[in-house]
Amino acid sequence: MRVVLQRVLRASVSVEGKTVGAIQDGLLLFVGFGREDEEEVLDTAVDKILNLRIFSDENGKLNLSLLDKKYSVLAISQFTLYANCSRGRRPDFTHAAHPDKASHLFELFKAKLKERGVHTESGVFGADMLVDLVNDGPITINLEF
């Protein structure tokens, strides 16, 4: 499982001209699953993401988590996080999970975020999406589980 995490002031995602998910302060998560990923990885990923101390405290130090701030998440499925560009000029996506498996894991991932009390919005799995964001910091972190 790979996640590109961005701290945002706001983010939204639209499909066919309609906004399907939007948040103010929080995290935009681009989430991809590999062929070998199983459900067990989700708890570790959710715990890490929600408890990363990447939000400023009253002294301006990165000392608070998304849970501390009670912020939101916008999750976007993105199989292209598993692109292999080591040969040729066309990315190879053979290491990405099959869409059925990835869709299932993505739905469970979102459910686990919601179970933790986090307001969670998302894009539409497999759709052609337009993502709009204002990166805060900017802070962008790559995670692999």
LOKOL-434541 format. One line per 4 residues: number of its first residue (from 1); their letters; for each residue x, y, z of N, C-alpha, C. Coordinates in Angstrom, 1 decimal. Last residue first. Example, Ala and Ser with C-alpha at 12.3 -4.5 7.8 and 13.67 -1.06 7.14 Angstrom:
residues 2
2 = SA = 12.8,-2.2,7.1,13.7,-1.1,7.1,12.9,0.0,7.9 ~ 13.2,-5.7,7.8,12.3,-4.5,7.8,13.2,-3.3,7.8
END
This chain:
residues 145
145 = FELN = 3.4,1.0,3.1,3.1,0.0,4.2,3.2,-1.4,3.7 ~ 4.7,4.1,2.6,4.6,2.8,2.1,4.4,1.8,3.2 ~ 4.3,7.6,1.9,4.2,6.5,2.8,4.1,5.1,2.1 ~ 5.4,10.8,1.3,5.2,9.5,0.7,5.3,8.4,1.8
141 = ITIP = 4.1,14.0,1.9,4.8,12.8,2.5,4.4,11.6,1.7 ~ 4.1,17.4,1.8,3.8,16.2,1.1,4.7,15.1,1.6 ~ 3.4,20.6,2.6,3.8,19.4,3.2,3.2,18.2,2.4 ~ 4.3,23.9,1.8,3.6,22.7,1.4,4.2,21.5,2.2
137 = GDNV = 1.8,24.4,3.4,3.2,24.3,3.9,4.2,24.6,2.8 ~ -0.9,23.0,2.0,-0.5,23.8,3.2,0.9,23.5,3.6 ~ -2.2,23.1,-1.2,-1.3,22.4,-0.3,-0.9,23.4,0.8 ~ -5.3,23.1,-2.3,-4.3,24.1,-1.9,-3.5,23.5,-0.8
133 = LDVL = -6.6,21.4,-5.2,-6.2,21.5,-3.8,-5.3,22.7,-3.6 ~ -8.6,19.3,-7.1,-8.2,20.6,-6.9,-7.8,20.7,-5.5 ~ -8.8,16.7,-9.5,-8.5,17.0,-8.1,-8.0,18.5,-8.0 ~ -10.9,15.0,-11.5,-10.1,16.2,-11.4,-10.0,16.6,-10.0
129 = MDAG = -10.9,11.6,-12.7,-11.2,12.6,-11.7,-10.3,13.8,-11.9 ~ -12.4,8.9,-14.0,-11.5,10.0,-14.4,-11.8,11.2,-13.6 ~ -12.8,6.2,-11.7,-13.3,7.3,-12.5,-12.2,8.2,-13.0 ~ -12.0,4.3,-9.9,-11.9,4.0,-11.3,-12.3,5.1,-12.2
125 = FVGS = -14.0,5.5,-7.3,-13.0,4.5,-7.7,-13.1,4.2,-9.2 ~ -14.3,8.8,-6.8,-15.0,7.7,-7.3,-14.0,6.7,-7.8 ~ -13.1,10.4,-3.8,-13.4,10.4,-5.2,-14.2,9.1,-5.5 ~ -14.4,11.2,-0.5,-13.5,10.5,-1.4,-14.0,10.8,-2.9
121 = ETHV = -14.1,12.2,3.0,-14.7,12.3,1.7,-13.8,11.5,0.7 ~ -14.6,11.9,6.4,-13.9,11.4,5.2,-14.7,11.5,4.0 ~ -14.0,12.8,9.6,-14.9,13.1,8.4,-14.1,12.8,7.2 ~ -13.2,10.2,11.9,-12.7,11.2,10.9,-13.7,11.5,9.8
117 = GREK = -13.7,8.2,13.7,-14.4,9.5,13.9,-13.9,10.6,12.9 ~ -12.8,5.7,13.1,-12.0,6.5,14.0,-12.6,7.9,14.2 ~ -14.6,5.0,11.1,-14.7,4.3,12.4,-13.9,5.1,13.5 ~ -13.5,6.4,8.9,-14.7,6.9,9.5,-15.0,6.3,10.9
113 = LKAK = -11.2,4.8,8.4,-11.0,6.2,8.8,-12.3,6.8,9.5 ~ -12.5,2.4,7.8,-11.6,2.5,9.0,-11.4,3.9,9.4 ~ -13.7,3.1,5.4,-14.5,2.8,6.5,-13.8,2.8,7.8 ~ -11.5,3.5,3.7,-12.4,4.7,4.0,-13.2,4.4,5.3
109 = FLEF = -10.6,0.9,3.7,-9.7,1.9,4.2,-10.6,3.1,4.6 ~ -12.7,-0.5,2.4,-12.3,-0.8,3.8,-11.5,0.3,4.4 ~ -12.4,0.7,-0.1,-13.7,0.9,0.6,-13.4,0.6,2.1 ~ -9.9,-0.2,-0.8,-10.1,1.2,-0.7,-11.4,1.5,0.1
105 = LHSA = -10.3,-3.0,-1.0,-9.4,-2.4,0.0,-9.6,-0.9,0.2 ~ -12.1,-3.0,-3.2,-12.5,-3.6,-1.9,-11.6,-3.0,-0.8 ~ -10.4,-1.9,-5.2,-11.7,-1.3,-4.8,-12.2,-1.7,-3.4 ~ -8.4,-3.8,-5.3,-8.1,-2.5,-4.9,-9.4,-1.7,-4.5
101 = KDPH = -9.9,-6.1,-6.3,-9.2,-6.1,-5.0,-8.9,-4.7,-4.5 ~ -10.7,-5.1,-8.8,-11.7,-5.6,-7.8,-11.1,-5.6,-6.4 ~ -8.2,-4.3,-10.1,-9.2,-3.3,-9.7,-10.3,-3.8,-8.7 ~ -5.3,-5.8,-8.7,-6.4,-5.9,-9.6,-7.5,-4.9,-9.2
97 = AAHT = -2.6,-3.6,-7.6,-3.6,-4.6,-7.4,-4.7,-4.6,-8.5 ~ 0.4,-3.1,-9.5,-0.8,-2.6,-8.9,-1.8,-3.7,-8.7 ~ 2.4,-4.2,-11.0,2.5,-4.3,-9.6,1.3,-3.8,-8.8 ~ 1.9,-3.4,-13.6,1.6,-4.8,-13.3,1.8,-5.1,-11.8
93 = FDPR = 2.1,-1.0,-15.0,1.3,-1.1,-13.8,1.1,-2.5,-13.3 ~ 4.6,0.8,-16.5,4.1,-0.6,-16.3,3.4,-0.6,-15.0 ~ 4.8,3.7,-18.6,4.8,3.1,-17.3,4.1,1.7,-17.3 ~ 6.8,3.9,-21.4,5.4,3.7,-21.0,5.5,3.1,-19.6
89 = RGRS = 9.4,4.0,-22.1,8.8,5.2,-21.8,7.4,5.1,-21.4 ~ 11.9,1.6,-20.7,11.0,2.2,-21.8,10.4,3.5,-21.3 ~ 11.9,0.8,-17.3,12.3,0.4,-18.7,11.3,1.1,-19.7 ~ 11.0,1.9,-15.0,12.5,1.6,-15.1,12.9,1.2,-16.5
85 = CNAY = 8.6,2.7,-14.0,9.1,3.4,-15.2,10.6,3.1,-15.4 ~ 5.8,1.5,-12.7,7.2,1.1,-12.9,7.7,1.7,-14.2 ~ 3.3,2.7,-10.6,3.9,2.7,-11.9,5.4,2.3,-11.8 ~ 1.7,2.8,-8.3,2.5,1.6,-8.6,3.1,1.5,-10.0
81 = LTFQ = 0.3,5.0,-8.5,1.3,5.0,-7.5,2.2,3.8,-7.6 ~ -1.8,4.5,-10.1,-0.6,4.9,-10.8,0.5,5.1,-9.8 ~ -4.1,4.0,-8.7,-3.3,2.9,-9.0,-1.9,3.3,-9.6 ~ -5.6,5.7,-6.4,-4.7,6.0,-7.5,-3.7,4.9,-7.7
77 = SIAL = -8.4,7.2,-4.8,-7.7,6.0,-5.2,-6.8,6.3,-6.4 ~ -8.3,9.6,-2.4,-8.5,9.4,-3.8,-7.7,8.1,-4.2 ~ -9.9,11.2,0.4,-9.1,10.0,-0.1,-9.4,9.8,-1.6 ~ -9.7,13.7,2.5,-10.2,13.5,1.2,-9.3,12.4,0.6
73 = VSYK = -10.4,14.2,5.9,-9.6,13.5,4.9,-10.4,13.5,3.6 ~ -10.3,16.9,8.5,-10.9,15.9,7.6,-9.9,15.3,6.6 ~ -9.5,17.4,12.0,-9.6,17.8,10.6,-10.2,16.7,9.8 ~ -8.9,17.6,14.8,-10.2,17.2,14.3,-10.5,17.7,12.9
69 = KDLL = -6.4,17.9,15.8,-7.0,19.1,15.2,-8.5,18.8,14.8 ~ -5.8,15.3,16.6,-5.7,16.4,17.6,-6.5,17.6,17.0 ~ -6.0,13.9,14.2,-7.0,13.6,15.2,-7.0,14.8,16.3 ~ -3.8,14.9,12.8,-5.1,15.2,12.3,-6.2,14.9,13.3
65 = SLNL = -1.6,16.1,15.4,-2.0,15.2,14.4,-3.4,15.6,13.9 ~ 1.1,18.4,16.2,-0.3,17.9,16.3,-0.7,17.0,15.2 ~ 3.5,19.5,15.7,3.4,18.7,16.9,2.0,18.1,17.1 ~ 5.5,21.5,14.3,4.7,20.4,13.8,4.6,19.4,15.0
61 = KGNE = 5.2,24.7,15.9,5.9,23.4,15.8,5.0,22.4,15.2 ~ 3.9,27.0,16.6,4.3,26.8,15.2,5.1,25.6,15.0 ~ 2.8,27.1,19.1,4.2,27.7,18.9,4.7,27.5,17.5 ~ 0.4,25.7,18.9,0.4,27.2,19.2,1.7,27.9,19.1
57 = DSFI = 1.3,23.4,16.3,0.7,23.7,17.6,0.7,25.3,17.7 ~ 0.7,22.3,12.9,1.3,23.2,13.9,0.6,23.3,15.2 ~ 0.8,18.9,11.9,0.1,20.1,12.0,0.7,21.0,13.1 ~ 1.9,16.4,12.0,2.3,17.3,10.9,1.5,18.6,10.8
53 = RLNL = 2.3,13.7,13.3,2.3,15.0,13.9,2.8,16.0,12.9 ~ 0.2,11.0,12.5,1.4,11.8,12.1,1.3,13.2,12.7 ~ -2.2,9.8,13.1,-1.4,10.2,14.2,-0.1,10.9,13.9 ~ -3.4,9.0,10.7,-4.2,9.8,11.6,-3.3,10.4,12.8
49 = IKDV = -1.3,7.4,9.6,-1.8,8.6,8.9,-2.5,9.5,9.9 ~ -1.1,5.2,11.4,0.0,6.1,11.1,-0.4,7.4,10.5 ~ -3.7,4.1,11.4,-3.1,4.6,12.6,-2.0,5.6,12.3 ~ -3.9,3.4,8.6,-4.8,4.4,9.2,-4.2,5.0,10.5
45 = ATDL = -1.8,1.5,8.5,-1.8,2.7,7.6,-2.7,3.7,8.2 ~ -2.7,-0.5,10.3,-1.4,0.1,10.4,-1.3,1.5,9.7 ~ -5.1,-1.3,9.1,-5.1,-0.7,10.4,-3.8,0.1,10.7 ~ -4.3,-2.3,6.5,-5.1,-1.1,6.6,-5.1,-0.5,8.0
41 = VEEE = -3.0,-4.6,6.3,-2.2,-3.4,6.2,-3.0,-2.2,6.6 ~ -4.9,-6.6,6.3,-4.1,-6.4,7.5,-3.3,-5.1,7.5 ~ -5.9,-7.0,3.7,-6.6,-6.1,4.6,-5.8,-5.8,5.9 ~ -2.9,-6.9,1.6,-4.1,-7.6,2.2,-4.7,-6.6,3.2
37 = DERG = -0.9,-6.6,-1.4,-1.5,-6.0,-0.2,-2.7,-6.8,0.2 ~ 0.2,-7.5,-3.7,0.5,-8.3,-2.5,-0.3,-7.8,-1.3 ~ -0.3,-5.6,-5.6,-0.9,-7.0,-5.8,-0.8,-7.8,-4.5 ~ -1.0,-2.5,-3.9,-0.2,-3.4,-4.7,-0.8,-4.8,-4.7
33 = FGVF = -2.9,0.5,-4.1,-2.7,-0.8,-3.5,-1.9,-1.7,-4.5 ~ -2.9,4.0,-3.2,-2.7,2.9,-4.2,-2.4,1.6,-3.5 ~ -4.2,7.1,-2.7,-4.0,5.8,-2.1,-3.9,4.8,-3.2 ~ -3.7,10.3,-1.7,-3.7,9.5,-2.9,-3.3,8.1,-2.4
29 = LLLG = -5.3,12.4,0.5,-4.6,11.1,0.4,-4.8,10.5,-0.9 ~ -5.2,15.4,2.1,-5.6,14.8,0.8,-4.7,13.6,0.7 ~ -6.2,16.5,5.3,-5.3,15.7,4.5,-5.9,15.2,3.2 ~ -7.2,19.7,6.4,-7.0,18.3,6.6,-5.9,17.7,5.7
25 = DQIA = -9.5,22.3,5.8,-8.4,21.8,6.5,-8.3,20.3,6.7 ~ -12.3,21.0,3.9,-11.4,22.2,4.3,-10.3,21.6,5.0 ~ -13.2,18.9,1.1,-12.9,19.2,2.5,-12.2,20.5,2.7 ~ -15.3,17.0,-1.0,-14.6,18.2,-0.7,-14.3,18.4,0.8
21 = GVTK = -16.5,15.1,-3.8,-15.9,15.1,-2.4,-15.2,16.4,-2.2 ~ -17.7,15.6,-6.2,-18.1,14.4,-5.5,-17.5,14.3,-4.1 ~ -18.8,18.0,-8.3,-18.0,17.8,-7.1,-18.5,16.6,-6.4 ~ -19.0,17.4,-11.8,-19.7,17.4,-10.5,-18.8,17.1,-9.4
17 = GEVS = -17.6,16.9,-14.2,-18.1,18.3,-13.8,-18.8,18.4,-12.5 ~ -16.9,14.2,-14.0,-17.8,14.7,-15.1,-18.4,16.0,-14.7 ~ -16.0,14.6,-10.8,-16.2,13.6,-11.8,-17.2,14.1,-12.8 ~ -13.7,16.2,-8.5,-14.9,16.2,-9.3,-14.9,15.1,-10.4
13 = VSAR = -12.6,17.0,-5.3,-12.5,16.1,-6.4,-13.8,16.2,-7.2 ~ -10.7,19.3,-3.3,-12.0,18.8,-3.8,-11.7,17.9,-5.0 ~ -9.4,20.9,-0.4,-9.2,20.0,-1.5,-10.6,19.6,-2.0 ~ -7.6,23.2,1.7,-8.9,22.8,1.1,-8.5,21.9,-0.1
9 = LVRQ = -5.2,23.1,2.9,-6.2,24.1,3.4,-7.6,23.8,2.9 ~ -3.5,20.0,3.5,-4.2,21.0,2.6,-5.1,21.9,3.5 ~ -0.8,17.8,3.2,-1.6,18.7,4.1,-2.2,19.8,3.3 ~ -0.9,14.8,1.5,-0.6,16.2,1.4,-1.5,17.0,2.4
5 = LVVR = 0.5,11.7,0.9,-0.3,12.5,1.8,0.1,13.9,1.6 ~ 0.4,8.9,-0.9,0.9,10.2,-1.0,0.0,11.1,-0.2 ~ 0.8,5.6,-0.1,0.0,6.7,0.1,0.8,8.0,-0.1 ~ 0.6,2.1,-0.9,1.3,3.4,-1.0,0.3,4.5,-0.8
1 = M = 0.9,-1.2,0.0,0.0,0.0,0.0,0.9,1.2,0.0
END
